[in-house]
Amino acid sequence: MQRNLSREAHLWYTITSLEYIDRAFYNLKEAFDVFMSCIERHPFIVDYAPVPRGGERMEHLLETYGNARALLVQGGYDAMLRWGGYLENTPRVFEEGNMSWMDGKAESFMRKLEKAYSICSEFGIAVTNSQMYTSDGYKTHTKDWRICVPEDMGIAGDRIARNHEKDIYLDIYPERPTEIPEYAVDKSISCKTGEIVPWTGVWVPATGMGTAALAFARQGIQIMQPAYEVTFEDPEDGSQAFELVETTWHPVRPTGHMVPLPPPEPDEGEDGDRDRLRCPAGQSCSQTGYWMTPAKEDSRRMFKQGDVMPDLDSNYGATIWQWDVAQE
């Protein structure tokens, strides 16, 4: 597909916004309201183990969201990532039990709960690279990001438009918008790979997008990443190879004008929608080989198909295992 700066920048700004992650809270609240209305009709069900366990998880999430959000406003992402990780494991509490007591409302309940989970997952993936580059070791040059982050751990290349656009817009709009804000490169601000980021927002390499993704970067708490130029993409499993390019970046800002949103890409089906082979902790490994997770440094491990992927319980948030393109 042809790259479009405004199209991709708007998706990056949307998926990393407060308004977007707020949608997870709203969907969780709606799911909880359905849950409580069913309990009121069947009070005996509180003795069924998954019900109090799942209910307490949802109550805790609803009570703690305000604090996580307040910290996010101040530029702290850890609390929100932990919040999202706790939410992402919540649907499984109900899926493993009998939900017939919900009198036909189980489907709408799970749809809201899974929508909240999906938003948290998308948000977490979008800020993965930014989170990776906050290491103090990179700032003091005692650690080498070239070795620690050899590939784009977030949404690589043009995949935010190819594979994520449909879901992002469905998460917040009743239908796909026809217009989006126009964005332009602000060359008055520059930041080189390895320097402390001076401004929070979406950045583009000075040489243009090429085959690299735009970068979401945060002021003062991280170094600027390299451009992860995609040099190869396997059409079968979606795995990619990268060239790490140290370069200068510029912010991408809205111009104040609106432009037409390019038409969606043809639906490639489930296999075409995969960002890469991914497997959340607690689920069975889908393919034998080496996997790694941004939730912990030096996490690369061999798993066999059918193995249960472990939860590393890190401060990063949810443990999402990703297929390592380097399988040798």
C-alpha positions in Angstrom: 0.0 0.0 0.0 1.1 3.6 -0.6 2.3 5.3 2.6 0.4 8.4 3.7 1.8 10.5 6.5 -1.5 12.0 7.7 -3.2 8.6 7.7 -0.5 6.9 9.8 0.2 9.9 12.1 -3.5 10.2 13.0 -3.6 6.5 13.8 -0.6 6.8 16.1 -2.0 9.9 17.8 -5.3 8.1 18.3 -4.1 4.8 19.6 -1.8 6.6 22.2 -4.4 9.1 23.3 -6.2 9.4 26.6 -9.5 9.4 24.7 -8.6 6.0 23.3 -7.6 4.3 26.5 -10.7 5.9 28.1 -12.8 3.7 25.8 -11.4 0.6 27.6 -12.8 2.0 30.9 -16.2 2.8 29.4 -16.5 -0.7 27.9 -15.5 -2.2 31.2 -18.0 -0.2 33.0 -20.8 -1.2 30.6 -19.7 -4.9 31.0 -19.8 -4.5 34.8 -23.3 -3.0 34.7 -24.5 -6.0 32.7 -22.8 -8.3 35.2 -24.4 -6.7 38.2 -27.9 -6.7 36.6 -27.6 -10.4 36.1 -26.5 -11.0 39.7 -29.5 -9.0 41.0 -31.8 -11.5 39.3 -29.7 -14.5 40.6 -28.2 -13.6 44.0 -27.3 -17.3 44.6 -24.7 -17.2 41.9 -22.3 -15.3 44.1 -21.3 -18.6 45.6 -20.1 -19.8 42.1 -16.3 -19.2 42.3 -15.7 -17.4 38.9 -18.4 -14.8 39.7 -16.9 -13.2 42.9 -13.4 -13.6 41.4 -14.3 -11.9 38.2 -16.5 -9.3 39.9 -13.8 -8.3 42.3 -11.3 -7.9 39.4 -13.6 -5.6 37.5 -14.4 -3.6 40.7 -10.7 -3.2 41.4 -10.1 -2.1 37.8 -12.9 0.5 37.9 -11.7 1.8 41.2 -8.0 2.2 40.2 -8.5 3.6 36.7 -8.7 7.2 37.8 -5.3 7.0 39.5 -3.7 5.3 36.5 -5.2 7.9 34.2 -4.0 10.8 36.4 -0.4 9.4 36.2 -0.7 9.0 32.4 -1.7 12.7 32.1 1.6 13.5 33.9 3.6 11.3 31.5 3.8 8.1 33.6 2.8 5.1 31.6 3.7 2.2 34.0 0.5 2.3 36.0 -1.7 2.3 33.0 0.2 -0.5 31.4 -0.2 -2.5 34.6 -3.9 -1.7 34.7 -4.2 -2.9 31.1 -2.3 -6.1 31.8 -4.7 -6.9 34.7 -7.7 -6.2 32.5 -6.3 -8.4 29.7 -6.4 -11.5 31.9 -10.0 -10.8 33.2 -12.0 -12.3 30.3 -10.4 -15.7 30.9 -11.9 -15.8 34.4 -15.4 -16.0 32.8 -14.5 -18.0 29.7 -13.3 -20.9 31.9 -16.7 -21.1 33.7 -20.4 -21.6 32.9 -22.1 -18.4 31.9 -25.6 -19.7 31.3 -26.8 -17.9 34.5 -26.6 -14.6 32.6 -29.8 -15.3 30.8 -28.7 -14.6 27.3 -26.7 -11.6 28.2 -23.4 -13.4 28.3 -22.6 -12.5 24.7 -23.1 -8.8 25.1 -21.2 -8.9 28.4 -18.2 -10.7 26.9 -18.3 -8.4 23.8 -17.9 -5.3 26.0 -15.2 -7.0 28.2 -13.2 -8.2 25.2 -13.5 -4.7 23.6 -12.0 -3.2 26.7 -9.2 -5.9 26.5 -8.6 -5.2 22.8 -8.2 -1.4 23.4 -5.7 -2.1 26.2 -3.8 -4.5 24.0 -3.6 -2.0 21.1 -2.5 0.8 23.4 0.2 -1.4 25.0 1.6 -2.4 21.6 1.7 1.2 20.4 3.8 2.4 23.3 6.1 -0.7 23.5 9.1 0.9 21.7 8.8 4.1 23.8 8.7 2.0 27.0 11.7 -0.1 25.8 13.9 3.0 25.3 13.3 4.5 28.8 16.2 2.3 30.2 18.7 4.3 32.2 21.4 2.1 30.7 20.7 3.6 27.3 20.9 7.1 28.6 24.3 6.5 30.3 25.6 4.3 27.5 26.2 1.4 29.8 23.8 -0.7 27.8 23.6 -1.2 24.0 20.1 -0.8 22.6 21.4 -2.3 19.3 21.7 -5.6 21.1 18.8 -5.3 23.5 16.2 -4.1 20.9 17.3 -5.6 17.6 13.8 -5.3 16.0 10.7 -3.1 16.2 8.9 -4.4 19.2 5.7 -2.4 18.5 3.8 -1.8 15.3 6.4 -2.1 12.6 6.5 -0.5 9.1 3.2 0.5 7.7 1.2 -2.1 9.6 -0.7 0.4 11.7 -2.6 1.3 8.5 -2.5 -2.1 6.9 -3.6 -4.2 9.9 -4.8 -2.0 12.8 -6.7 0.9 11.2 -10.1 -1.0 11.0 -10.0 -2.0 14.7 -8.8 1.4 16.0 -11.6 3.2 14.3 -14.2 0.6 15.3 -13.1 1.1 18.9 -14.0 4.8 19.0 -16.4 5.6 16.1 -19.8 4.2 15.1 -18.4 4.1 11.5 -15.1 4.7 9.7 -14.5 8.5 9.4 -14.3 10.0 5.9 -11.9 12.8 7.0 -9.0 13.0 9.3 -6.7 15.9 10.5 -3.8 16.8 8.1 -0.3 16.4 9.6 3.0 17.9 8.5 6.6 17.6 9.5 7.9 20.2 11.9 11.6 20.7 10.9 12.2 23.3 13.6 12.7 20.5 16.2 15.2 17.6 15.6 16.3 14.7 17.7 18.9 12.2 16.8 18.9 8.5 17.6 20.3 8.1 21.2 19.5 11.7 22.3 16.9 12.5 25.0 13.5 13.1 23.4 12.5 16.8 23.7 8.8 16.5 22.9 6.0 14.0 23.4 4.3 12.9 20.2 4.7 11.2 16.9 8.0 11.5 15.0 9.2 10.7 11.5 12.8 10.2 10.2 14.2 13.2 8.4 14.6 11.0 5.3 10.9 10.1 5.3 9.1 7.0 6.3 10.7 4.7 3.9 9.8 1.2 5.2 10.1 2.2 8.9 7.2 3.0 11.2 6.6 6.4 12.6 7.7 6.6 16.3 5.7 7.6 19.3 8.3 9.1 21.7 8.0 10.8 25.2 9.8 13.9 26.4 12.6 13.6 28.9 12.2 10.0 29.9 13.6 8.1 26.9 16.2 8.2 24.2 15.1 8.4 20.6 15.0 5.1 18.8 16.6 4.3 15.5 14.5 3.8 12.4 13.6 0.2 12.0 13.7 -0.2 8.3 11.9 -3.4 7.2 14.1 -5.3 4.8 12.1 -8.5 4.5 8.6 -9.7 5.4 7.6 -13.3 5.2 4.2 -13.6 3.4 3.4 -16.9 5.2 3.9 -16.0 8.9 4.3 -12.2 8.8 7.7 -12.3 10.4 10.0 -9.4 9.5 13.8 -8.6 9.3 15.1 -5.1 10.1 17.9 -2.8 9.4 18.6 -0.4 12.4 19.3 3.1 11.0 20.6 5.8 13.3 19.0 9.0 12.0 17.5 12.4 12.8 13.8 12.6 13.6 11.3 15.5 13.4 7.9 15.8 15.1 4.7 15.3 13.1 2.0 17.9 14.0 -1.5 18.7 12.9 -1.9 21.6 10.5 -5.4 22.5 11.5 -6.9 21.3 8.2 -8.9 18.2 7.4 -8.1 15.8 4.5 -10.0 12.8 3.1 -9.1 9.5 4.7 -7.8 7.1 2.0 -10.1 4.1 1.4 -9.4 1.0 3.5 -7.1 -1.8 2.2 -8.9 -4.9 0.9 -9.6 -7.4 3.7 -6.7 -9.9 3.7 -8.5 -12.3 6.1 -7.4 -13.4 9.5 -3.8 -14.4 8.4 -3.3 -11.0 6.7 -4.4 -9.2 9.9 -1.7 -10.6 12.1 0.8 -8.1 13.2 3.2 -10.9 14.0 2.9 -14.2 15.9 1.9 -13.2 19.4 0.8 -15.1 22.4 -0.4 -13.6 25.7 0.8 -15.2 29.0 -1.5 -18.0 30.1 -2.3 -19.2 26.5 -0.8 -22.2 24.7 2.2 -21.7 22.5 1.0 -21.7 18.9 4.3 -22.7 17.3 7.5 -24.4 18.4 10.5 -22.0 18.4 12.1 -19.1 20.1 9.9 -16.4 21.7 10.6 -13.1 23.5 8.7 -10.4 25.3 9.2 -6.7 25.9 8.0 -7.2 29.5 11.5 -8.4 30.4 15.1 -7.9 29.1 16.9 -11.0 27.9 13.6 -12.9 27.8 14.3 -15.0 24.7 13.3 -18.6 25.3 12.4 -21.8 23.5 8.8 -23.0 23.8 7.2 -26.1 22.3 3.7 -25.9 20.7 1.2 -26.4 23.4 3.4 -25.1 26.2 1.6 -22.6 28.5 3.3 -19.2 28.0 4.4 -17.9 31.4 3.4 -14.6 33.0 6.6 -12.7 34.1 4.6 -10.4 36.4 6.8 -7.4 35.5 6.3 -3.7 36.0 6.0 -3.4 32.2 2.4 -4.6 32.3 0.9 -7.5 30.4 3.3 -10.3 29.3 2.9 -10.7 25.6 5.2 -13.2 24.0 6.3 -12.4 20.4 7.8 -14.8 17.8 11.5 -14.1 17.4 12.3 -13.7 13.7 15.8 -14.9 14.3 15.2 -18.6 14.9 18.7 -19.9 14.5 
